[in-house]
């Protein structure tokens, strides 16, 4: 095993020498290359997009997951390592940028909506610039509406930490109480509006007609489908005017089977 590890490390150094000058010099001079120097070179190459670190693992068996997360921390760019995010002024259409600093105007992007049975609607967002505080007001520049930030949470897997002060530039958090915000919407300062690039969602490719078993299921199904549609922009619901059927559409048969299973399991719809 040690011999295999030594051989693999030599190959790693050779590959890095092709894209990093300091490693190339050390390699040609036959100098010893330490772990910290190696990690720094991998980070430099990754930030330049001249190399991509690869990790092996299996999420199902929880193998190699910590190494991947450590790699994200060690090699991927922090918000200050990349250029300021670009958007445009929704009023003038002019291009504007927001640096990843707390003292810049707020610019955040909602990237996920989750319906929680206890807390209601959870809006996951990333702050690109500025700060966000609980109880304050923000502009949803995508919809042209003002939203009041209720509670803010930091999510740690299945644990939640309530934010008492503020969410800073570069952080990811969850807002409770946003009524008009959907996946891909921009949240920003009311006085300094900006519209960030939204998220592209592919068009659904599979359809299936579904019918509730009873009248009570009909009422529950409508509400459940609306909430599932809020969570997943690749899932769409429509009504066939000729047959009167409710038609669900998604990214494949498995996607629709999961939706139907959630209707039964989470929302009690037969």
C-alpha positions as a printed Julia matrix, in Angstrom:
270×3 Matrix{Float64}:
   0.0    0.0     0.0
   2.87   2.39    0.83
   4.49   1.7    -2.55
   1.23   2.46   -4.34
   0.83   5.7    -2.37
   4.4    6.81   -3.18
   3.88   6.05   -6.88
   0.56   7.92   -6.93
   2.14  10.94   -5.19
   4.93  11.01   -7.79
   2.35  11.02  -10.58
   0.45  13.82   -8.84
   3.62  15.93   -8.62
   4.42  15.27  -12.29
   0.91  16.38  -13.31
   1.17  19.52  -11.16
   4.6   20.33  -12.62
   2.88  20.75  -16.02
   0.63  23.55  -14.69
   2.55  25.13  -11.78
   5.99  26.77  -12.15
   7.1   26.44   -8.5
   6.34  22.7    -8.47
   8.06  22.34  -11.85
  11.25  23.96  -10.51
  11.25  21.81   -7.38
  10.56  18.7    -9.47
  13.42  19.44  -11.91
  15.82  20.28   -9.07
  14.81  17.08   -7.27
  13.82  19.08   -4.16
  11.59  17.65   -1.48
   7.99  18.88   -1.9
   6.01  19.06    1.34
   2.3   18.46    1.82
   1.56  22.18    2.41
   3.43  23.2    -0.75
   1.58  20.52   -2.7
  -1.82  21.64   -1.4
  -1.02  25.29   -2.21
  -0.08  24.34   -5.77
  -3.3   22.34   -6.23
  -5.28  25.37   -5.04
  -3.46  27.72   -7.44
  -4.06  25.39  -10.37
  -7.72  24.97   -9.44
  -8.29  28.74   -9.14
  -6.74  29.22  -12.6
  -8.94  26.45  -14.06
  -5.78  24.75  -15.3
  -6.43  21.59  -13.25
  -9.33  19.86  -11.54
  -8.79  17.79   -8.37
 -10.57  14.43   -8.45
 -11.88  12.58   -5.4
 -13.28   9.08   -5.1
 -16.05   8.03   -2.76
 -19.57   6.73   -2.41
 -22.31   8.9    -0.89
 -24.56   5.87   -0.37
 -21.97   4.2     1.89
 -20.66   7.5     3.31
 -17.15   6.8     2.01
 -14.81   9.66    1.14
 -17.34  12.4     1.92
 -15.14  14.18    4.48
 -12.25  14.26    1.99
 -14.47  15.92   -0.61
 -15.67  18.55    1.88
 -12.08  19.19    3.0
 -11.18  19.56   -0.67
 -13.92  22.15   -1.16
 -12.45  24.16    1.71
  -8.83  23.72    0.64
  -9.01  24.12   -3.15
 -12.13  25.9    -4.32
 -12.19  29.72   -4.45
 -13.57  31.75   -1.59
 -15.91  34.65   -2.51
 -12.93  37.04   -2.4
 -10.87  34.87   -4.8
 -13.25  35.43   -7.71
 -14.28  38.61   -9.55
 -17.22  40.63   -8.15
 -20.6   39.24   -9.15
 -22.15  40.94  -12.17
 -25.78  41.92  -12.7
 -27.73  44.79  -14.14
 -29.86  47.63  -12.88
 -33.52  46.59  -13.38
 -34.5   50.21  -14.08
 -31.76  51.4   -16.44
 -30.53  48.05  -17.75
 -26.93  49.11  -17.1
 -24.38  46.52  -15.99
 -23.42  46.72  -12.3
 -21.1   44.7   -10.05
 -21.13  43.86   -6.35
 -17.86  43.03   -4.52
 -18.0   40.36   -1.81
 -17.77  42.82    1.08
 -20.1   43.47    4.01
 -20.12  47.23    3.4
 -21.36  46.85   -0.2
 -25.12  46.99   -1.0
 -26.98  43.73   -0.44
 -27.17  41.28   -3.35
 -28.34  37.7    -2.74
 -29.71  34.85   -4.84
 -32.4   32.39   -3.72
 -31.33  28.97   -5.0
 -33.7   26.56   -3.27
 -37.21  26.55   -1.77
 -38.3   23.86    0.71
 -41.72  23.32    2.28
 -41.18  22.46    5.92
 -44.14  20.95    7.85
 -43.2   22.89   11.01
 -41.59  26.13    9.83
 -43.45  26.63    6.56
 -41.6   27.94    3.52
 -37.8   27.86    3.75
 -35.88  29.99    1.22
 -32.22  29.06    0.84
 -30.08  31.93   -0.43
 -26.47  32.95   -0.91
 -25.33  36.48   -0.09
 -22.96  37.8    -2.76
 -22.46  41.23   -1.17
 -23.66  43.23    1.82
 -25.41  41.77    4.85
 -28.92  40.56    5.68
 -30.56  40.96    9.08
 -33.67  39.36   10.57
 -36.71  41.62   10.56
 -35.46  43.86    7.75
 -36.96  44.54    4.33
 -35.39  43.61    0.99
 -36.36  44.03   -2.66
 -37.09  40.97   -4.77
 -35.91  42.6    -8.01
 -36.97  39.57  -10.09
 -40.64  40.01   -9.09
 -40.55  43.74   -8.31
 -41.88  43.16   -4.78
 -40.7   43.99   -1.28
 -40.19  41.13    1.16
 -39.82  41.17    4.93
 -37.14  38.89    6.29
 -38.59  36.94    9.2
 -36.24  34.55   10.94
 -32.83  33.67    9.52
 -31.25  30.26   10.03
 -27.87  28.67    9.43
 -28.4   25.04    8.43
 -26.0   22.36    9.69
 -27.29  19.11    8.13
 -30.28  18.23   10.37
 -29.51  20.99   12.9
 -30.57  24.63   12.7
 -28.95  27.67   14.25
 -31.0   30.83   14.58
 -29.18  33.96   13.42
 -29.4   36.75   15.96
 -27.2   39.37   14.27
 -26.74  39.15   10.47
 -25.67  37.03    7.52
 -22.43  38.24    5.94
 -21.21  38.43    2.34
 -20.28  35.0     1.02
 -22.51  33.07    3.43
 -25.42  30.73    2.77
 -28.5   30.85    4.98
 -32.25  30.22    5.1
 -34.99  32.82    5.43
 -38.4   32.0     6.88
 -41.4   34.04    5.81
 -40.62  35.02    2.21
 -43.94  34.74    0.38
 -43.1   35.84   -3.16
 -39.57  34.52   -3.55
 -38.84  31.53   -5.78
 -35.75  29.66   -6.97
 -33.49  31.94   -9.01
 -34.87  35.23   -7.63
 -32.59  38.1    -6.64
 -32.91  39.69   -3.19
 -31.21  43.07   -2.87
 -31.11  46.45   -1.18
 -34.22  48.56   -1.82
 -32.05  51.64   -2.41
 -29.52  49.88   -4.67
 -31.44  47.42   -6.9
 -29.61  44.77   -8.91
 -30.79  41.77  -10.91
 -28.4   38.81  -10.85
 -28.27  36.12  -13.49
 -31.02  33.63  -12.74
 -30.71  29.84  -12.71
 -31.45  27.96  -15.94
 -33.86  25.05  -15.61
 -34.31  22.43  -18.35
 -37.73  21.79  -19.88
 -39.58  18.73  -18.5
 -39.39  15.66  -20.74
 -41.88  13.24  -19.15
 -45.6   13.6   -18.34
 -48.14  11.62  -16.39
 -51.82  12.15  -15.61
 -52.81  11.7   -11.96
 -56.22  11.5   -10.31
 -57.1   11.73   -6.6
 -59.13   8.89   -5.1
 -61.66  11.08   -3.27
 -62.89  14.66   -2.94
 -60.82  15.19    0.19
 -57.75  13.97   -1.71
 -58.59  16.45   -4.48
 -58.36  19.39   -2.08
 -55.12  18.14   -0.52
 -53.58  17.36   -3.91
 -53.93  20.9    -5.23
 -52.12  22.4    -2.26
 -49.45  19.68   -2.28
 -48.7   20.1    -5.99
 -48.35  23.87   -5.56
 -45.85  23.4    -2.74
 -43.88  20.78   -4.67
 -43.81  23.09   -7.7
 -42.43  25.9    -5.53
 -39.63  23.61   -4.38
 -38.69  22.18   -7.77
 -38.72  24.4   -10.9
 -38.14  21.35  -13.13
 -41.51  19.97  -11.97
 -44.6   21.46  -13.62
 -48.35  20.96  -13.18
 -51.04  21.64  -15.78
 -54.65  20.76  -16.5
 -55.75  19.08  -19.72
 -58.75  21.08  -20.94
 -60.11  18.18  -23.04
 -59.94  15.37  -20.47
 -60.03  17.48  -17.29
 -57.03  15.53  -15.98
 -54.25  16.94  -13.86
 -50.95  16.41  -15.7
 -47.58  16.45  -13.94
 -44.33  16.84  -15.88
 -40.72  16.33  -14.84
 -37.25  15.25  -15.88
 -38.07  11.55  -16.23
 -40.13   8.64  -14.93
 -38.06   8.34  -11.75
 -38.56  12.06  -11.01
 -42.35  11.66  -11.31
 -42.36   8.48   -9.21
 -40.57  10.36   -6.43
 -43.13  13.2    -6.68
 -46.03  10.73   -6.42
 -44.37   8.97   -3.47
 -43.97  12.35   -1.71
 -47.66  13.16   -2.38
 -48.64   9.98   -0.55
 -46.0   10.01    2.19
 -45.62  13.71    3.09
 -49.02  15.13    2.15
 -51.3   12.13    2.69
 -52.79  12.27   -0.82
 -54.07   8.99   -2.28
